[in-house]
């Protein structure tokens, strides 16, 4: 039995239209932990200047910075803003070419299940 697509142009147009939304979604830190190349302890967050201190060094964050917070029981949620990062929390992060933070993962990582 041979299957043919009646309108491949329509399929391609729909796929291309959805691509920006799919490409813009950040990868889960659990799916790709190598995105977080560096680690440190979060210090004060300055929401006025858009900076976070990690290991004593200040890094800029912007609207495109992705922040994930791990609750220590394996539940990971996406943070709404940089001020959601608690002070003195263990973080893993990566920086862009301009020195700003591109992704931050707050917490100790995947933990064993504890009921």
C-alpha positions in Angstrom: 0.0 0.0 0.0 1.5 3.3 -1.1 0.9 6.5 0.9 1.2 9.9 -0.7 0.8 13.3 0.8 -1.9 15.2 -1.0 -0.5 18.7 -0.2 3.2 18.6 1.0 3.4 22.4 0.7 0.7 22.8 3.3 2.5 20.4 5.7 5.8 22.3 5.2 4.2 25.7 5.7 2.6 24.5 9.0 5.9 23.0 10.2 7.8 26.2 9.4 5.1 28.4 11.0 5.4 26.4 14.3 9.2 26.2 14.2 10.0 29.6 16.0 7.8 28.6 18.9 9.4 25.1 19.1 13.0 26.5 18.8 12.4 29.2 21.4 11.5 26.7 24.2 14.6 26.2 26.4 15.9 22.7 26.9 15.2 21.1 30.2 18.2 21.0 32.5 17.5 17.4 33.2 17.5 16.6 29.5 20.8 18.4 28.9 22.9 19.1 32.0 25.9 20.0 29.9 24.3 23.4 29.2 25.4 24.4 32.7 29.2 24.6 32.4 30.0 26.4 35.6 28.8 26.3 39.2 28.9 28.4 42.3 26.9 29.9 45.1 24.3 32.6 44.3 24.7 35.9 46.1 22.6 39.0 46.1 20.4 39.7 43.2 20.1 43.3 41.9 16.8 43.5 40.1 17.4 47.2 39.3 20.5 46.5 37.2 19.6 43.0 36.1 22.6 41.4 37.8 23.2 38.4 39.9 26.3 37.6 42.0 27.6 34.0 41.6 30.7 33.1 43.5 31.5 36.7 44.2 31.4 37.7 40.5 28.5 39.8 39.0 26.8 38.6 35.9 24.1 40.3 33.8 20.8 38.7 33.2 18.2 39.7 30.6 14.7 38.8 29.5 16.2 35.8 27.5 18.0 34.3 30.5 16.3 31.0 31.4 16.1 30.1 35.1 15.1 26.7 36.5 14.6 26.0 40.2 14.9 22.5 41.7 12.9 22.0 45.0 15.3 19.3 46.1 12.7 16.5 45.6 13.2 16.2 41.8 10.5 18.8 40.9 11.9 21.5 38.6 10.0 24.6 37.6 10.9 27.5 35.5 11.4 30.8 37.4 9.5 33.9 36.3 12.2 36.4 37.3 15.8 36.6 38.6 14.6 37.6 42.1 13.2 34.1 42.4 16.8 32.9 43.0 17.4 32.5 46.7 20.6 33.9 48.2 23.2 31.3 49.1 21.7 28.7 46.8 23.9 26.3 44.8 23.6 27.1 41.1 24.9 25.9 37.8 25.0 28.3 34.9 26.3 29.1 31.5 27.3 32.4 30.0 27.1 33.8 26.5 29.8 35.4 24.4 28.9 38.8 25.8 29.4 37.6 29.4 25.8 37.6 30.4 24.2 34.5 32.0 22.1 32.5 29.4 20.8 29.8 31.7 20.8 29.2 35.5 19.9 26.0 37.3 19.2 26.5 41.0 19.4 23.5 43.3 21.3 20.3 43.8 20.1 18.4 40.8 18.1 15.2 40.5 17.6 13.7 44.0 16.3 10.2 44.9 12.6 10.0 45.6 11.7 10.5 49.2 8.0 10.0 50.1 
